[in-house]
Every structure is written in structure tokens, then in C-alpha cells.
Amino acid sequence: MNRKVLILVETREGKVRNVSLESLSAAKQVANDGEIIAAIFEADSEQYLTTLTQHGADNIYLIKNEQLQTFTTDGYVQAFCQVIKEVKPDVIFLGHTAIGKDIAPRVATRLGWGLISDVTHVAVEGNDILFTRPIYAGKAFEVKKVVEGKIFATIRPNNLPIGEIDFEKTVKSTDYSVEIQDIRTTVKEVIRKSTGGVDLSEANVIVSGGRGVKGEEGFILLKELADVLGGAIGASRGACDADYCDYSLQIGQTGKVVTPDLYIACGISGAIQHVAGMSNSKVIVAINKDPEAPIFQVADYGIVGDLFEVLPLLTEEFKKLKYATV
Ligand SMILES: Cc1cc2nc3c(=O)[nH]c(=O)nc-3n(C[C@H](O)[C@H](O)[C@H](O)COP(=O)(O)OP(=O)(O)OC[C@H]3O[C@@H](n4cnc5c(N)ncnc54)[C@H](O)[C@@H]3O)c2cc1C
């Protein structure tokens, strides 16, 4: 079955976010020989045309309106609803990001559709599209399909593969003006909390600290390891509550949900609310001095020991591997 698929593109610091490229790859899977349309709201979005085309977009809607220069819930919801009415897609994908989580339920409500959120796997079986998503804080997965109406889903970052690049594909774009009314909020300034230059939700490696890290200084040890591995720093709520680090680093049920290739949990007990945010990581390493700590139940590798002794040794060994002459 051929389908028309619409995806909403997000960018960060002059680059298309990985989750949008992952959504394009899912779009290719479900479109078959149908059409893939990428909608992008940011100013100067012409710079992204080649990347989006090479990753599968057949047409890129450059959504024009001065009030879309910065994200506002009102502005993006109104604009995206107009794009959907214009494009008339069969399937719509957004990232399960702060923006996606904010606007997708509102758009679904306005248009009277259902929404499958936080999708970690997409499969096509006959005429059906099957979406896998975690439930019970990541303890189980359910597989859903839409039996009536439009197919509308948000894709969890870092779970679907980015598809192959097609260097031959011709760029096609459409300027599309939208009308925006009654924006109730204005973004005056965007202050980004730094996670060492690597976006936590898209990081391949995360070194995460808990209350066992004992203080702000303890996080310096974690940062040293993260830097060698090219990763980001994360934290448990215990560490955030104790003021060892900023809440923007919190991973878990009420923090960020992450799926890195490697998650190193240092001095984190492994409470269910923390595990909900990191249990889908591909490889989990736990460092904890308590051999009974629940984190070892979800870990692939466990180190029972004092993190203040273990971390410097690990950093040293990874440095040797990284800088070894070949
Ligand atoms: C509604 C709700 C939502 C929540 N949401 C979240 C959430 O999103 N994310 C989250 O993380 N938590 C969340 N929590 C809190 C959660 O229940 C735990 O309290 C929290 O995760 C504990 O943090 P921790 O593991 O860092 O601290 P602790 O439970 O105190 O564990 C510290 C660990 O460090 C180990 N340790 C101590 N010293 C060392 C050392 N020198 N070397 C090695 N190991 C050492 C200890 O053995 C211990 O296992 C939530 C709770 C509620 C009720």
C-alpha cells in the first residue's frame, strides 16, 4: 500500500535533529511508493533542504510566518494543523521530543484523531503499520495499530535507525504561508542548559550520577569519563534533589527518557522511577558499592566498588585505548 507521509522536522544549532532523520527513515518504510513530505518551520530553513532530501523527503514544505521564528505552542499547533489540512497525509510522524510531546496531543485533539506516542519500533505487515511502545514505565511493550482514521505517532529519539543517504535525489521544496492568530505567549529568550555539548536525549553514551556521587565535585569525575567517550552527563533525581547538578540532567519517569548505546550508572540505586528513563539503553553498566543495589538487575555489566576508585581507572583505560597509536 502506498501512503502519503508527513513529518515535522526539528533542528538544533544549525543541524537537523537525529530524531527527524529517524522519522524520515520510518516514513520511507511506511510510504512504500507514496510521497514523503517534510515540514519545517524555522527561519532560514533552506539550509536543510539537501539533508532532508538525501534522507528521503520528496517535498519539503517551508512554512512561512514571522511568528514562527521561535517555538510557541500556539503558533506551531496552528501552523501544523494548516499544513496537515493542505497536505492531507495518511501518516504523520513527529519526534517524541519536548516540541513533539507539546503539540502532538493538541493537534490530534483539534483534528479529532488518536495518537500513538513514544514509538520505539515501526513495522509494516501487509496493509497494517505496527507500532511498538513501552508501557508500565518501560517494564513491558505493547504493539498497536490504527484501525480507523489517520495514523499519527511520535517517535522516541535514538531508537529507529537513520536510513541510507541517496545522493542522487533531486531537491523539491514548496513555500507555504500560514496564518497565525492569538499567540498567548512570547518567547523572550532561550537559555540552554549545557550538557557538555552533547544533547542528552540523542547521546550515544551517557555517564550518569546519583546520590552516591556525593556532591558537585563528584560530577567532575563523571565529566572526565564522558569527555573521553564523547558522551553526555545524566543524573538521578536523588542527585538533582541534593543540588549536585541541574534538573535538566534528570533521567527517569519525571525526567528525560534516554536510549544511548552505553549508559554508565554511577552511585545510582536503580529505583523504578529512574529505570523507567534508561532501561532501553543498549548496554548498561552499573557502578555501585552495594552488591544488592537494584540497578544491578537491569545492568549488563556490574562493578561492585567505590565509584571514586573505579571512575578514574576507567577513564585512564579508555584514554589509553582512545589515544593508542595504531
Ligand atoms: C513520583 C516520583 C517520580 C520520580 N521520578 C524520578 C526520576 O525521574 N528519576 C529518578 O532518578 N528518580 C525519580 N524519583 C526518585 C526515585 O524514587 C529515587 O528516590 C531516586 O532515583 C534515588 O536516586 P539515587 O539512586 O541517586 O539515590 P539513592 O537511592 O540514595 O542511591 C544512591 C546509591 O549510591 C550508592 N553509593 C553510595 N556511595 C557510593 C560510592 N562511593 N560508590 C558507589 N556507589 C555508591 C549506594 O549504594 C546507593 O545505591 C521519583 C520518585 C517519585 C515518587
PDBQT file of the ligand as one rigid body, heavy atoms in Angstrom, charges set to zero:
ROOT
HETATM    1  C1  LIG A 401       6.654  10.366  41.564  1.00  0.00    +0.000 C 
HETATM    2  C2  LIG A 401       8.146  10.141  41.577  1.00  0.00    +0.000 A 
HETATM    3  C3  LIG A 401       8.865  10.400  40.440  1.00  0.00    +0.000 A 
HETATM    4  C4  LIG A 401      10.242  10.171  40.427  1.00  0.00    +0.000 A 
HETATM    5  N1  LIG A 401      10.953  10.418  39.275  1.00  0.00    +0.000 NA
HETATM    6  C5  LIG A 401      12.261  10.122  39.256  1.00  0.00    +0.000 A 
HETATM    7  C6  LIG A 401      13.016  10.296  38.051  1.00  0.00    +0.000 A 
HETATM    8  O1  LIG A 401      12.519  10.741  37.020  1.00  0.00    +0.000 OA
HETATM    9  N2  LIG A 401      14.323   9.970  38.075  1.00  0.00    +0.000 N 
HETATM   10  C7  LIG A 401      14.934   9.475  39.194  1.00  0.00    +0.000 A 
HETATM   11  O2  LIG A 401      16.140   9.189  39.133  1.00  0.00    +0.000 OA
HETATM   12  N3  LIG A 401      14.248   9.330  40.336  1.00  0.00    +0.000 NA
HETATM   13  C8  LIG A 401      12.937   9.661  40.404  1.00  0.00    +0.000 A 
HETATM   14  N4  LIG A 401      12.261   9.526  41.578  1.00  0.00    +0.000 N 
HETATM   15  C9  LIG A 401      13.041   9.256  42.806  1.00  0.00    +0.000 C 
HETATM   16  C10 LIG A 401      13.393   7.801  42.985  1.00  0.00    +0.000 C 
HETATM   17  O3  LIG A 401      12.339   7.112  43.621  1.00  0.00    +0.000 OA
HETATM   18  C11 LIG A 401      14.675   7.666  43.826  1.00  0.00    +0.000 C 
HETATM   19  O4  LIG A 401      14.471   8.310  45.054  1.00  0.00    +0.000 OA
HETATM   20  C12 LIG A 401      15.918   8.243  43.189  1.00  0.00    +0.000 C 
HETATM   21  O5  LIG A 401      16.065   7.743  41.877  1.00  0.00    +0.000 OA
HETATM   22  C13 LIG A 401      17.129   7.861  44.030  1.00  0.00    +0.000 C 
HETATM   23  O6  LIG A 401      18.274   8.467  43.498  1.00  0.00    +0.000 OA
HETATM   24  P1  LIG A 401      19.697   7.776  43.688  1.00  0.00    +0.000 P 
HETATM   25  O7  LIG A 401      19.656   6.387  43.159  1.00  0.00    +0.000 OA
HETATM   26  O8  LIG A 401      20.695   8.701  43.143  1.00  0.00    +0.000 OA
HETATM   27  O9  LIG A 401      19.876   7.796  45.284  1.00  0.00    +0.000 OA
HETATM   28  P2  LIG A 401      19.883   6.641  46.343  1.00  0.00    +0.000 P 
HETATM   29  O10 LIG A 401      18.653   5.809  46.255  1.00  0.00    +0.000 OA
HETATM   30  O11 LIG A 401      20.181   7.287  47.649  1.00  0.00    +0.000 OA
HETATM   31  O12 LIG A 401      21.093   5.712  45.917  1.00  0.00    +0.000 OA
HETATM   32  C14 LIG A 401      22.437   6.063  45.995  1.00  0.00    +0.000 C 
HETATM   33  C15 LIG A 401      23.261   4.840  45.616  1.00  0.00    +0.000 C 
HETATM   34  O13 LIG A 401      24.618   5.195  45.598  1.00  0.00    +0.000 OA
HETATM   35  C16 LIG A 401      25.374   4.089  46.104  1.00  0.00    +0.000 C 
HETATM   36  N5  LIG A 401      26.650   4.632  46.581  1.00  0.00    +0.000 N 
HETATM   37  C17 LIG A 401      26.860   5.466  47.638  1.00  0.00    +0.000 A 
HETATM   38  N6  LIG A 401      28.165   5.796  47.723  1.00  0.00    +0.000 NA
HETATM   39  C18 LIG A 401      28.792   5.156  46.689  1.00  0.00    +0.000 A 
HETATM   40  C19 LIG A 401      30.135   5.111  46.244  1.00  0.00    +0.000 A 
HETATM   41  N7  LIG A 401      31.103   5.810  46.849  1.00  0.00    +0.000 N 
HETATM   42  N8  LIG A 401      30.432   4.348  45.170  1.00  0.00    +0.000 NA
HETATM   43  C20 LIG A 401      29.466   3.630  44.519  1.00  0.00    +0.000 A 
HETATM   44  N9  LIG A 401      28.154   3.648  44.918  1.00  0.00    +0.000 NA
HETATM   45  C21 LIG A 401      27.820   4.412  45.975  1.00  0.00    +0.000 A 
HETATM   46  C22 LIG A 401      24.501   3.494  47.200  1.00  0.00    +0.000 C 
HETATM   47  O14 LIG A 401      24.843   2.141  47.424  1.00  0.00    +0.000 OA
HETATM   48  C23 LIG A 401      23.114   3.659  46.601  1.00  0.00    +0.000 C 
HETATM   49  O15 LIG A 401      22.726   2.502  45.866  1.00  0.00    +0.000 OA
HETATM   50  C24 LIG A 401      10.891   9.729  41.604  1.00  0.00    +0.000 A 
HETATM   51  C25 LIG A 401      10.137   9.465  42.751  1.00  0.00    +0.000 A 
HETATM   52  C26 LIG A 401       8.781   9.674  42.751  1.00  0.00    +0.000 A 
HETATM   53  C27 LIG A 401       7.994   9.372  43.983  1.00  0.00    +0.000 C 
ENDROOT
TORSDOF 0
